[in-house]
Amino acid sequence: MTPASDPACVTGFDRWTPELRRAVMVARPEFFTWSAEEQLRYRVNLPNDDREAILSALLREHGERRRVARARLESRGRVPLDLQNRVNEWLQPLQGIGEDTFSLNEHFAEGSSILDFATLLDYDRNDHAFQQDANQREFEGYVAEPYTGSLHGTWARVLVDGRLCYLTLTMASWHLYGSMEEAANAEIEVRIPHRHVRGPEDGKRDESGSVRWDMRVDAGGQEALLGELKHRVWEEQSRRRSELGRIFCEQRRHVCFLDDHPWEDQRPDERNLLVVFSDPEALAAVRFATFLNDCRRMGRPLAGLRALEAREAERMREFVAAQHEDLLRNFDPGVVPLRRKYKVMIRPDALRDLEDDGLL
C-alpha cells in the first residue's frame, strides 16, 4: 500500500470546521469535485496564493478586520504570535494528514511532499543524504557522516483533541548534544566570566543595505584562552555526539521519549511535545498517517532520558574542568591558530523580523 492510498491519509474531513469548509469553497470550489487522492496532494502542496485566499476567508469567518492585508502579512510571517497560533490551528486540518492531521514544518524539493515517504525513517534518510551531498559540494575535503539518525530540532504539527500541538522531533544523540552544550556553557562561564560587547563595525550597512553583526567577547584579558577552550569543547561535543549516535544504533533500543512540557518559557496557551528517538529503527516504526499512536507504542518513561542527560552533562563538566586546567598550565596566547573567520551580515528584511520579535 502506497502512502497516498493509505486510508489513514485520506480521511480527516470530520475534523474540518464549518468555517474551514466555507473558506475552501470560496477560494477553490472545485476542490470538492476532485478525487480523494487529488484532494490530498493539493492539501500537502497547498499553493501559496490559495493558502492566502483561504486564510483571508477564514479571517472574515472569525470576525477579523483587514482580512486581506492580514492574510498577506501572515504569508510573510509578520503577524503577532497569538494570531499566528490561531491561524496554524485553523489550517491544520487542511494541511495535515492521517489520524493526527500531521504535517512537517519543513520544505520539500519541488514536486515532492510528505506523501513520498512511508515512514519517518524514509524521510530522515533522504534528508541526511541531501545534507551530506550539499556539504560535500560546499566544503572542500568534507567527509560524509555515516547515517545514525539525522533528526534534530525538526518541527512538525498535529491536532490533539482538536487543539494544535507543536512537535519537535530529534534523535537522542542530538538531544544529548544540547545537554552537553548547556552544561559546558555554564561551566565555562563560572571559570572564565565573559560577556559580549559591540565591536567597531557593528550596525554598519553595506551597499545592499545589509547590516554588519560585530559582537565580540570581553573576558577580562582572557579572550584567547577562552577561545581555545571553547574550540576544544566544541570538538569534543561533536565527537561525543557522533559516538553516541553509533552506540545507540548498535544498542537498537527501538524506543522514544515524549515530553509534553519541554520548554520552561513556553506560553501557557501553547501546546508543545518533544519526541526523542533512540535510533533509526525507532524511526522505521513511525508512519506519518498514525504518528502519535506509533510513538506512544514505543514510548518509555522520561526518567530514562533524564538519566542520560545528567550523565552527559556531568561528563562535559569534567571535560571542561580538565581542559581549563591544562590551558592554565600550558596555553601560550602568542600562538594564534589558523581558523577561518566569518563576517556576519543581516539582510534588511531579516533585521526587521528580529526587531518585530523583540530580539533587537
N, C-alpha and C positions, 0 to 999 in steps of 0.2 A: 504494500500500500504506500503510495507516494504521499508526501506532506499535504499536497493540495487536495487529495481525495480522502484524507483522514476526516471522519465525521466530526471529530472534536474541533477541527479547524474551521469548519463551515457553519457551525451553529453559533448562537450568541445573540440573535436578534431580540430575544426575550429581555436582554439587558439594555436595549436601546430605549431611551426615554422618548415620550411623545415629542418633546422639543427637538431632539436629535433627528427623529424621523421627518419632521416637518422641515428642518433645516436642509437635510439632504434632498428632499423633494424640491425645495426651492432652487438649490444650486445645481443639482444633477438629477432631474426627474427620471431620466431613462435608466438610472441605476436599478430601479425596482423591476425592470423588464429583463435584466441580464440573468444569465445562469449563475448558480451558486459559486462556481469557480471564477467566473468573470468578476463577480462582486468582490470576492476575496482578494483577487490580485489587484483590483483597483484600490481596495482599502489599505493594503500593506504598502502600496506605492502611490499614496494619495498625492495627486499633483498639487503644487503649491498654490496655484490660483484657485483650485477647487476648495482646498482647505481654508483659504482666506474667505471665500464666499460662504462656505458652510459656517464658519465662525461668526461672520457678520450676521447671518440669520439667527444663530444661537444667541448672540448678544442682544438682538432685538427680542427674542423669545424670553430672555431673562431680564428684560427691562433696563438694559444698559444704554446710556446715551452715547452719541457719537460712535455708533457701532462700526461704520465703515472705516473711520480713522483708527479706531482701537484695534480692529482686525488687522489693519495694515501695520500698525506699531507692533502688535503681537508677533507677526510673521518675522519681524526684525529683532525679536527678543527685547522689546523696550516697553513692557507694561509692568506694573507693580507685581510683586511676588504673590500676593494674595489672589489677584485676578488671574495670574498665570496658573496657579494651582487649580483654580476653578475651571479654567479653560481645559487644562490637561484632563481633569475628571470628566468634563462633558464629552470630550473627543475620544476618550479611551475605548469605549465600546465600539467605535467605528474603526479605529486603527489597530486594536489588539486582536489576537486570535486565540481560539481554544477556550477551555472552560474558565480560565482566569483572565480572559482578554489580554493576554501577554503581548508586550512589544518591547523590542530592544531600542534603546535611545542611542543608536549608532548608525553611521552612514554605511550604505551598501554600494558596491560598484554598480555602475549604470546597467540596467537590465536585470539586476539581481535583487533578491529580497529574502526575508526570513524563511519563506516557503521553500527555498532551495536547500535547506539544511534540516535533516530529520531530527537531529539531536544537538544538544549544546556542544558536544564534543566535535561534531562535524563543523559547526560554526567556528569554534575556537582553533581547531587545526588550520582551517582556511585562513583565519585572521593572523595566526602565528606565521604561516608561510608567507603571506603578503608582507608582514612587517620585516621579516628576515630578508626577503628579496629587496625591499626598499632600503634597508640598512646597508646591504652589500653594494647597492648601486651608489649610495650617497657617501659612504665612508670607506676609503681605500684600506684594504687589508682587514676589513671586518670579517670575523669568523662567525658563521651562523650558529645560534644556540640550539642544542637538541630540544625537542619538544617534551616538556614535563607538565604542561598546563600553562596557558598564557594569560588567562583572565586576571585582570587586576583593575579594580575601580570601574568595571563595566556597568553602565546604568541600564536599567530596564523599568518597566511599569506594569502593574497588574491592578485589577479591581478585587478587593476583599470585602465581601458583604456590601457590594455596591459603592464602596469608597475607594478612592485612588490610593495606591501604596507605591512608593518609590523603592526600587530594589537596587542594591549594589552587589555585584557578583565578583568574587575573587577567589583565586587559589590560596590554599593555606600558606604556601611558601611566600607569596606576595603579601598576604595579610601579616605574617610574622616579620617581614621586612619593615612594615610600618611600626611594629612594636620595637624592633631594633633601632629604627631611626629616632623614635620618641625617647627611648632610654638614653641613647648616645647623646642627643642634643642636650638633654637635661644634665648629664654628667659633664659634658664639655663646658656648659655654662657655669657650673659650680667651680670647675678647675681653672677656667680662663674666662672670667666675666667679659662680655663684649656686647657691643650694640652696633646698629647700622646708622651711618650718617650720610648726608648728601655729599656727593663729590662735585667737583667744579663744573662738570659737564651735565649734571642732572637738570632735566627740564628744557634743555636746548632743542630747537627744532632744526631739521634739515630741510632741503629744498622741496621735499614731498609733503612736509607738514608733520612727519613722524617725530615723536618726542624721544629724546635720549633718556634712558633709565641708568643713572650712575649713582648707585648706592654702594658705599664702601664700609668696611669693617673697622671699628675702633676697638682695639683690645689692649689699650694702655701700653703700647710698645711691643706687645707680643703677637702682632699680626702674622708675622712669618711663621712662628711656631704654631699658631692656631691653624693657619692654612695647611701646614704639613700634617697636623693631627687630623684635621677634617678629611684630608685626602686619604690617609691610611684607613680611617674609619669607613669612608665610602667604599674603598676597595674591599674591605672585609665584609661589609654588609652585602655587597654584590656577590662575593664569593660564597658566603653562607646562604644567601637566597637560592643560588643555583644548586648548592649542595642539598639543601632541604627539599628542593623540587625533585632531585634524583632519589633521595631517601624515601619520600612519600610515594613515588612511583613504584619503588621496589617493595614497599610495605603493602601496597594495594588494599588500603583500608576500605575504600569504596563508601565513604560517609560524607556528610556535610553538617555544618553547624548553622543554625538560624538564630539571629539576634534581632529581636523586634524593637529594641531601643538602642541602636548602635552609636548615636551621636549625642553628646552632652548638650550641645547647643541647638538641637533640632526644635522646630516650632511645635508648640503643644497641639496645634490643629493639623499637623502633618504626620502622615504615617510613613515609616521607613522600615526596611527589612534588609539586613546584611546577611548574605548567603555565602559561606566559606566552604569550598570544596577541597577534599583531601588530595585527589589525584585524578588523572584523565578518566579512569574507569568510572568514577562518580559522575563525570560529565556525560559519559555514554548512556547513563541510565535516565537522563533528563530529556524529555521531549517538550518542545515549546507548547504543544497543544494541551499538555497536562502538567505544566511546570511545577506548581506548588505541591500537588499530590506526590509527584515523583521525588521532590526534595524532601518532603516530610517523611516519606517512606524510609529514607536512609539517614534521617536526622539523628544526631546524638546530643547528649546534654552539653550545655555551654561550658560546664566545668572543665571538660577535656581541652577545649580551646584556650580557656583562661590559664590552664597549667602550662601549655606550650608558650603562650605569651610571656608568662613570668619567667620561664626557663630561658628564652631567647633574650629577654630584657636584661636579666642578670648576667648572662654570658657577655652581652655587649658592654655592660658597665665595667666588667672586669677587663675587657679588651681595651677600652678607653683608658682606664687607670694604668694598665701596663704600658701602653704606648706613650702616654703623657710622661710617665716616669722615665722612660727610655729617652724621650726627646729632651727632657730637662738635663739629662746627663750628657747627651751626645749631639744635640742639634747645633748646627753651625748656620746662623742666619745669613752669613755671607755667601753660602752656596744656594743659588737660585735654580730650582729645577725648571727644565723647559716644558711648559704646559701651554696648551692652546688657550688663548683668552678670547672672549666673545664680547662684542658690542651689542647691547640690547636696545632696540628701537621699538616704540609702541605706535601703531597706526592711530590716526585721529579718532576713527570710529571706535576702536578698542579702548582708547583713553576715555571717551565719553561713557562707555559701558562701565568702566571702573568707577568713574565719578558717580554715575547713577546708582551703582550698587553700594556706594558709601565706602569703597576701598581706597579712595584717594581724597 
